Amino acid sequence: MNQRKVRRQSTRIAFVQSCWHRDIVDRSRVAFVEGLERHGFAGRQVDCFEVPGAFEIPLHAKLLAETGRYAAVVAAGFVVDGGIYRHEFVASSVIDALMRVQLETQVPVISVVLTPQRFHEHEEHRKFFSEHFVIKGEEAAQACIGAISGIQKLRSLRMRTPRADA
């Protein structure tokens, strides 16, 4: 009889955030944890990790997902226009890499990596994006809960379905 190893499903969540514009990105982490708590998760189930910038998020997300310790990984960053078009390439690279991470590891990756079309350091933009990251943190909590639940259901189906080659 061929027995497959079944990894115990973790209820821990990794939250990886970049440190560029930390005061703004922090708002998403706080809102994310609060959103989870409103749905019955304990804030202590979230392990937080920091990276220098958004470009470093995918590698951390992959290494964390590969540990088998996390039911999901959440990535948060703020990629802004520094006066050249590089920010669009960075944002695209990060999002593409995060998609690959979840497909390769089969651990859901929720993105709160945002790239505004325009961002200036004046108070109006800082206030707008600080508030926007709160909204995105709350939405990430809902998406994370839904993704974890959906993956758990799919994995239980896969375990109950007899394999044709078994």
N, C-alpha and C positions, 0 to 999 in steps of 0.2 A: 504494500500500500504506500503510495507516494504522499508524504505529509509535507505540506508547505508551511514554512515558518510564518507566523502571524505576528506582526509587530504591534504591541499595545498602542492604541491610539492615544496620543498625548492631548491634553487640554491646555497646554502652554502655548503662548503666542510670542513670537519675537517681533520687536518693533525696532527697525533700523532707521536712523535719521541722520541727515547730513547736518553739519555745523554751520554752513553758510546761512546767514540770516536766522540764526538759532532762535532768536526771540519770536520770530514769526512761525517757524516750523514747530517749535515747542508747543504752540497752541493746538496743533493737530494731535500731538501725542496725548496731551491732557484731555482733550475732547474724546479721543479714541478710548482711553481708559474709562472715562466717565460713562461713555456710551455702552461699553461692555458691562460695566457695573449695573446699569439700568436693566440689563437683560440677564442678570444673575451670575455673571462671571466676576471673580474676585480680581481686583487690580493687581494682586500679587502673582497672578497667572501670566502676567506680561513681563518679559525680560527686555530691557531697553539697551540698545547699542548705538553708539555714535561713530560716525565716519567723517573724515574731513569735508568731503563734498559729495554731490549726487553721483559722480562718476564711480565712486568707490562702493556705492550701495549694492549693486548686483553681486559682486564677489562675496560680500558678507552675507547677503541673502542666501546665496547658494550654499556656502559653508554651513550656515545655520540650518537650512532645510535638510542638508545631508546628514545632520546629526541624528535625525529621527526623534528628536526631543520636542519638536514644535508641530502643532496641528496647522499652523499658518504663519506666514511671515508678512509683516506690513512694512512698506518702504515709504519714507517721507522725505521730501526734499523740495527745494525752491530754486529752480534754475532760471536765472534772470539774464536779461540782455545787458551785457557789459559794454555795449557800443559796437560790437561786431556780431556776425551771425553765428558765431561758435555755439551760443546757447541752444540754438535749435538742434544742432548736431549732437550736443551732449544729451539733451532731453530725449531725442529719438534713440540714441544708443542705449541710454539707461532703460527706457521703457521696453525696447526690443529685448534687451538682456534679461529684464525681469520676467518677461513672457517665457523666454527660454528656460529660466530657472524653474518656473512652475511646471513646465512640460517635461523637463528632464528629471526633476525630483519627485513629481506628483504631490507636491505640497503647495497649496494655494498661496499666491503672492498677491497682496492687495496693494495697489499703488496710490500714494498720496504725493506723488512727485508732480509738481505743478510748474508750468512754464507760461507765465503771462506774456501776452503780446507786448505789453508795455509795463515797465516798472521803473519808477524813479524814487529816490530816497526821501522824498518829501512826505510830510505827515499824512496827507490824504491817501496816498497809495499804501503806506505802511499800515494805516488803520484798516483800509479795505481788505488787504490781503491777510492781515491778522484775523479779521473776522471770517474771511473766506476759509482759512485753514481750520477754524473751529468747525464750520459746516462740513468740510471734507473729512475731518477726524471722526465726526459723528457718523457720516456716511460710510466711512471705512469700517467702523465697528459693526454696522448692520451688514455690510458686504462680507466681512470676516465671519460673522456668526452664520450667515447663509452658506458661505463656501464650506466651512467646517462641517456643518450639518449635511450638506449635499454630498460631500466627499465621503463622510461616514456611511451614508445610505448606499452610495455606489460600491464602497468596499464591502459592505455586508452582503450586497447582492452578488458580488463576485465570489465571495466565500461560500455562499449557499448554492451557487450554480455549478453543477458538476461539469468538469472539463471533458471535452470529447476525447482527448488523448490520455486521460487518466485511467 
